[in-house]
Amino acid sequence: MGALAMGGMSVAGLDAVTIDAYGTLLRLVDPVPTLVDVLAERGVRRSPDVVLAGFQAEAAYYVPRVAEGEDEAGLTKLRRDSAGVFLETVAADLDADEFAPVYVGAMRFEQIEGSTKALERLRALGLELAVVANWDLSLRERLQEAGLAHFFSVVVHAARKPAPDGLLRALSLVGVSPQRALHIGDADTDEAAARVAGMRFERAPLPDAVARLR
């Protein structure tokens, strides 16, 4: 079955909702000011524009490799290598192993406006909720920091969307068939994964998607 748009879909047709994380539940707080400061503390003074370029280079390296951080060993290596990309780009002669936790500490995520109320409504409707995201092992920790983790019975990281495996794993864990589930996300990879999994799909913003449930 292909992914189906909600379009006022009845909640009676659903038992579970899976939700993407970045761009749907969470957004990154601008890390550049913090990175400028932590570099300066180590004797490396760089302009915000240079630091932004370093962050963008690191993100371009990290995003396609996020699944490598699916366990502790992989996450440690991915963070070290990513920090190394940042340091090389900003021409900072610092040790990547030492700087990696500092770099990660500069990355703060906050919930996107309206997320809590939308999740409260889904829970009030009696639906099972799961997060399925192309994120590293730190996903649950990030959800906890944003005050959202308690809404979810299942959190699947390293989902490798657009492959459907992460979505199907989440549904298996909550005991719901794809035909009785909806996935909400902000990216084409979310829609493609839902389509292959046989789930309904609705594109973020999350509050708008939830508001269309009847």
C-alpha positions as CSV (number, residue, x, y, z in Angstrom):
1,M,0.0,0.0,0.0
2,G,1.3,3.5,-0.8
3,A,1.5,6.3,1.6
4,L,-1.8,8.1,2.0
5,A,-2.3,11.8,2.8
6,M,-4.5,12.4,5.9
7,G,-6.8,15.0,4.5
8,G,-9.1,14.9,7.5
9,M,-8.5,11.2,8.2
10,S,-10.5,9.7,11.0
11,V,-8.6,8.8,14.1
12,A,-10.7,5.6,14.1
13,G,-8.4,4.3,11.3
14,L,-5.3,4.7,13.5
15,D,-3.6,2.8,16.3
16,A,-0.1,4.4,16.2
17,V,1.7,7.5,14.9
18,T,5.5,7.5,14.2
19,I,7.2,10.9,14.1
20,D,10.5,12.2,12.7
21,A,12.8,14.1,15.0
22,Y,14.9,16.8,13.4
23,G,12.8,19.4,11.7
24,T,9.6,17.8,13.0
25,L,10.0,17.7,16.8
26,L,13.4,19.3,17.3
27,R,15.4,22.2,15.9
28,L,19.0,23.2,16.5
29,V,19.7,26.3,18.4
30,D,22.3,28.4,16.6
31,P,25.7,26.9,17.7
32,V,28.0,29.5,16.2
33,P,28.2,31.9,19.2
34,T,29.0,29.0,21.5
35,L,31.6,27.6,19.1
36,V,33.3,31.0,18.7
37,D,33.6,31.2,22.5
38,V,34.9,27.7,23.1
39,L,37.5,28.2,20.4
40,A,38.6,31.5,21.9
41,E,38.9,29.8,25.3
42,R,41.5,27.6,23.6
43,G,43.4,30.5,22.1
44,V,41.8,30.2,18.7
45,R,40.0,33.4,17.6
46,R,37.8,33.0,14.6
47,S,35.1,35.2,13.2
48,P,31.5,34.0,13.2
49,D,31.6,33.6,9.4
50,V,34.6,31.3,9.6
51,V,33.0,29.3,12.4
52,L,29.7,29.0,10.5
53,A,31.6,27.7,7.5
54,G,33.2,25.1,9.8
55,F,29.9,24.1,11.2
56,Q,28.4,23.7,7.7
57,A,31.4,21.5,6.6
58,E,30.9,19.4,9.7
59,A,27.2,19.0,9.1
60,A,27.8,18.0,5.4
61,Y,30.2,15.3,6.7
62,Y,28.0,14.1,9.5
63,V,24.5,13.9,8.0
64,P,25.2,11.2,5.4
65,R,27.1,9.2,8.0
66,V,24.7,9.5,10.9
67,A,23.9,5.8,11.0
68,E,27.6,5.1,11.8
69,G,26.7,6.5,15.3
70,E,24.2,3.7,16.1
71,D,26.3,2.4,19.0
72,E,28.7,3.8,21.6
73,A,31.9,2.9,19.6
74,G,30.5,4.2,16.4
75,L,29.2,7.4,18.0
76,T,32.6,8.1,19.6
77,K,34.4,7.7,16.3
78,L,31.8,9.7,14.3
79,R,32.0,12.6,16.8
80,R,35.8,12.6,16.7
81,D,35.9,12.5,12.9
82,S,33.2,15.2,12.6
83,A,35.0,17.5,15.1
84,G,38.1,17.0,13.0
85,V,36.3,18.2,9.9
86,F,35.3,21.3,11.8
87,L,38.7,22.0,13.2
88,E,40.4,21.5,9.8
89,T,37.9,23.9,8.2
90,V,38.5,26.7,10.7
91,A,42.3,26.0,10.7
92,A,42.4,25.3,14.4
93,D,45.4,23.2,15.6
94,L,43.5,21.4,18.3
95,D,43.1,17.7,19.2
96,A,39.9,16.3,17.8
97,D,39.6,13.7,20.6
98,E,39.6,16.5,23.2
99,F,37.5,18.9,21.2
100,A,34.8,16.4,20.2
101,P,32.8,16.5,23.5
102,V,33.2,20.3,23.5
103,Y,31.8,20.5,20.0
104,V,28.9,18.2,20.9
105,G,28.2,20.3,23.9
106,A,27.7,23.3,21.7
107,M,24.8,21.6,19.9
108,R,21.6,22.3,21.8
109,F,18.2,21.3,20.5
110,E,14.8,22.6,21.5
111,Q,11.3,21.5,20.7
112,I,9.6,23.1,17.8
113,E,6.7,25.3,18.9
114,G,3.5,23.4,19.3
115,S,5.1,20.0,19.7
116,T,4.0,19.4,23.3
117,K,0.3,20.3,22.6
118,A,0.2,18.2,19.5
119,L,1.7,15.2,21.3
120,E,-0.7,15.6,24.2
121,R,-3.6,15.5,21.8
122,L,-2.3,12.3,20.1
123,R,-1.9,10.6,23.5
124,A,-5.3,11.8,24.6
125,L,-6.7,10.0,21.4
126,G,-5.2,6.8,22.7
127,L,-2.6,6.4,20.0
128,E,0.8,4.7,20.5
129,L,3.6,7.1,19.7
130,A,7.1,6.4,18.5
131,V,10.0,8.5,17.2
132,V,11.8,7.1,14.1
133,A,14.7,9.3,13.0
134,N,17.9,9.4,11.0
135,W,19.8,10.3,14.2
136,D,22.7,8.8,16.2
137,L,22.6,7.0,19.5
138,S,22.0,10.3,21.4
139,L,18.4,10.7,20.1
140,R,16.6,9.7,23.3
141,E,18.9,11.9,25.3
142,R,18.1,14.9,23.0
143,L,14.4,14.2,23.4
144,Q,14.8,14.1,27.2
145,E,16.6,17.4,27.1
146,A,13.7,19.0,25.1
147,G,11.1,17.6,27.5
148,L,9.6,15.2,25.0
149,A,10.9,11.7,25.7
150,H,8.0,10.8,28.0
151,F,5.5,10.9,25.2
152,F,7.1,8.0,23.3
153,S,7.0,4.3,24.1
154,V,9.5,3.5,21.4
155,V,12.5,5.5,20.0
156,V,14.3,4.2,16.9
157,H,17.5,5.9,15.9
158,A,19.7,5.3,12.9
159,A,16.5,4.5,11.0
160,R,18.2,4.9,7.6
161,K,15.1,6.5,5.9
162,P,14.1,6.4,3.1
163,A,14.4,2.6,3.8
164,P,11.3,1.5,5.7
165,D,13.1,-0.7,8.2
166,G,13.1,1.8,11.1
167,L,9.4,2.5,10.7
168,L,8.6,-1.2,10.5
169,R,10.7,-1.9,13.6
170,A,8.9,0.7,15.6
171,L,5.5,-0.6,14.6
172,S,6.6,-4.2,15.5
173,L,7.6,-3.0,18.9
174,V,4.3,-1.3,19.6
175,G,2.3,-4.1,18.0
176,V,0.6,-2.1,15.2
177,S,0.2,-3.0,11.5
178,P,1.4,-0.4,8.9
179,Q,-2.2,-0.1,7.6
180,R,-3.2,1.3,11.1
181,A,-0.3,3.7,11.4
182,L,0.6,7.2,10.3
183,H,4.1,8.7,9.9
184,I,4.7,12.5,10.2
185,G,7.9,14.0,9.0
186,D,9.4,17.0,7.2
187,A,11.5,15.4,4.5
188,D,11.0,13.5,1.2
189,T,12.9,10.6,2.9
190,D,10.1,10.4,5.5
191,E,7.4,10.2,2.8
192,A,9.4,7.6,0.8
193,A,9.9,5.4,3.9
194,A,6.2,5.6,4.8
195,R,5.2,4.7,1.2
196,V,7.3,1.6,1.1
197,A,6.3,0.6,4.6
198,G,2.6,0.8,3.6
199,M,1.8,3.6,6.1
200,R,-0.2,6.8,5.8
201,F,1.9,9.9,5.7
202,E,1.5,13.6,6.5
203,R,4.2,16.3,6.2
204,A,5.2,18.5,9.1
205,P,4.5,20.9,10.8
206,L,3.4,18.5,13.4
207,P,0.7,20.7,15.0
208,D,-0.9,21.2,11.5
209,A,-0.8,17.5,10.8
210,V,-2.4,16.6,14.2
211,A,-5.1,19.3,13.8
212,R,-6.4,17.5,10.7
213,L,-7.2,14.4,12.6
214,R,-10.9,13.9,13.1
